[in-house]
């Protein structure tokens, strides 16, 4: 195998491939990246058995062929290679990288493993793909993925649930204490597909290789999810298990409504959280007519309180929240005003934008001590 390409082009793809290759064992074939040169194109593949990546970049091929090389080391080497045209060849179990102009400014030799030992990547029927706008779908990821659980005992809650609801796309995440929900309509037609629990790592990888502009393709088959963004294809195994009946968790018919400026609430909670008790992270929220007050308990560091004007005419109530669980969804609200809706200060509450959009966050308050 022998080809010439721009080092920056190869570097960019190998860096992405490295996030899909296994890092547990440098001697394992799954720690390697596959390089296959033919017809003036280089196919690059990586997989850790649960996730996979493939892409094709244009090159100038002198001798077609294929090999695999330890992906992490190759990525590190290319990061420190001058941004120039390089010649890449494989001889006697060694990948050789040097300047294409024949100079001796650098020379890299890295051992290889034959391509025949590289596992086949999982594929999907092209007919199962459907298109979505990157900007909207990535926004849905931002508004949900933060709320997944990180406990192995509830493995099925460690991913984001995706399903089709009527003609809309739904993403949901919950850790049992909070729930984030987005139901968004796309101009593109959504086919029927199996509901899926998607690992957050896959969603993060999807965002990292996307531009946030234009369309991309996504597809679901039994046990796997795929995405095509530009010339790159990625996939992941899905999380198995029954996802909770999330619609039953979203409270209905909430009588008490408080509306306030989102930026003011975010700043107030950030201020109060500095002095909250480090273990419980408890913050108090008091509502009275047209007023909301955020306060901390009296700790060894002191206490703090801030009152803000709000549109509220319900009964005087005191609520208690974990300040981190409260602040994160508020940051995800993308409007000038936010709305808090509830029936009782001890029951699940909805946080959303005002006016309401296509997303909401459900948060359980802490018990008042």
CORSULMO-V189807 format. One record per residue. N is the residue number from 0. RES is the residue in one small letter. NEAR is the number of other ideal C-beta (glycine too) atoms within 10 Angstrom. Layout:
# CORSULMO-V189807
N RES NEAR
N RES NEAR
This chain:
# CORSULMO-V189807
0 x 21
1 x 16
2 x 24
3 x 14
4 x 21
5 x 16
6 x 19
7 x 14
8 x 16
9 x 22
10 x 20
11 x 15
12 x 25
13 x 24
14 x 15
15 x 19
16 x 26
17 x 21
18 x 19
19 x 24
20 x 27
21 x 19
22 x 13
23 x 8
24 x 9
25 x 12
26 x 8
27 x 15
28 x 17
29 x 19
30 x 22
31 x 28
32 x 24
33 x 24
34 x 28
35 x 19
36 x 24
37 x 15
38 x 11
39 x 11
40 x 14
41 x 24
42 x 15
43 x 20
44 x 25
45 x 28
46 x 24
47 x 17
48 x 11
49 x 17
50 x 22
51 x 24
52 x 24
53 x 22
54 x 21
55 x 16
56 x 16
57 x 13
58 x 20
59 x 14
60 x 18
61 x 12
62 x 12
63 x 13
64 x 15
65 x 19
66 x 24
67 x 26
68 x 23
69 x 22
70 x 25
71 x 18
72 x 16
73 x 25
74 x 19
75 x 14
76 x 18
77 x 20
78 x 11
79 x 9
80 x 19
81 x 11
82 x 10
83 x 14
84 x 15
85 x 24
86 x 17
87 x 23
88 x 18
89 x 23
90 x 13
91 x 6
92 x 10
93 x 14
94 x 21
95 x 15
96 x 20
97 x 18
98 x 17
99 x 16
100 x 10
101 x 7
102 x 9
103 x 7
104 x 10
105 x 14
106 x 9
107 x 17
108 x 10
109 x 14
110 x 10
111 x 19
112 x 18
113 x 12
114 x 18
115 x 8
116 x 10
117 x 21
118 x 12
119 x 8
120 x 14
121 x 17
122 x 13
123 x 16
124 x 9
125 x 10
126 x 8
127 x 15
128 x 16
129 x 17
130 x 15
131 x 20
132 x 17
133 x 17
134 x 14
135 x 17
136 x 25
137 x 18
138 x 19
139 x 23
140 x 19
141 x 16
142 x 24
143 x 27
144 x 20
145 x 19
146 x 25
147 x 24
148 x 17
149 x 9
150 x 11
151 x 7
152 x 6
153 x 15
154 x 13
155 x 14
156 x 22
157 x 19
158 x 26
159 x 27
160 x 22
161 x 24
162 x 18
163 x 16
164 x 11
165 x 8
166 x 9
167 x 14
168 x 23
169 x 20
170 x 23
171 x 24
172 x 26
173 x 22
174 x 17
175 x 13
176 x 15
177 x 22
178 x 23
179 x 28
180 x 24
181 x 25
182 x 16
183 x 18
184 x 12
185 x 16
186 x 8
187 x 13
188 x 8
189 x 16
190 x 11
191 x 5
192 x 17
193 x 14
194 x 14
195 x 21
196 x 23
197 x 24
198 x 20
199 x 18
200 x 16
201 x 24
202 x 25
203 x 12
204 x 21
205 x 22
206 x 17
207 x 11
208 x 18
209 x 18
210 x 12
211 x 12
212 x 9
213 x 12
214 x 14
215 x 21
216 x 16
217 x 21
218 x 20
219 x 22
220 x 17
221 x 7
222 x 12
223 x 19
224 x 26
225 x 22
226 x 22
227 x 19
228 x 21
229 x 11
230 x 12
231 x 21
232 x 20
233 x 23
234 x 24
235 x 25
236 x 15
237 x 22
238 x 20
239 x 10
240 x 13
241 x 7
242 x 18
243 x 16
244 x 7
245 x 17
246 x 11
247 x 8
248 x 16
249 x 13
250 x 15
251 x 8
252 x 6
253 x 16
254 x 10
255 x 17
256 x 15
257 x 24
258 x 16
259 x 21
260 x 17
261 x 20
262 x 13
263 x 17
264 x 26
265 x 15
266 x 14
267 x 24
268 x 21
269 x 14
270 x 14
271 x 22
272 x 19
273 x 11
274 x 18
275 x 23
276 x 15
277 x 8
278 x 6
279 x 13
280 x 17
281 x 19
282 x 27
283 x 19
284 x 23
285 x 16
286 x 22
287 x 16
288 x 11
289 x 12
290 x 15
291 x 22
292 x 17
293 x 25
294 x 19
295 x 23
296 x 15
297 x 11
298 x 13
299 x 7
300 x 12
301 x 9
302 x 12
303 x 19
304 x 14
305 x 16
306 x 13
307 x 14
308 x 11
309 x 21
310 x 14
311 x 20
312 x 11
313 x 14
314 x 12
315 x 11
316 x 16
317 x 14
318 x 20
319 x 19
320 x 22
321 x 20
322 x 22
323 x 12
324 x 20
325 x 25
326 x 19
327 x 16
328 x 22
329 x 18
330 x 14
331 x 18
332 x 23
333 x 12
334 x 14
335 x 10
336 x 17
337 x 23
338 x 21
339 x 24
340 x 19
341 x 23
342 x 15
343 x 15
344 x 18
345 x 15
346 x 11
347 x 17
348 x 24
349 x 20
350 x 23
351 x 20
352 x 18
353 x 19
354 x 9
355 x 12
356 x 14
357 x 18
358 x 21
359 x 21
360 x 25
361 x 22
362 x 23
363 x 17
364 x 21
365 x 18
366 x 8
367 x 11
368 x 7
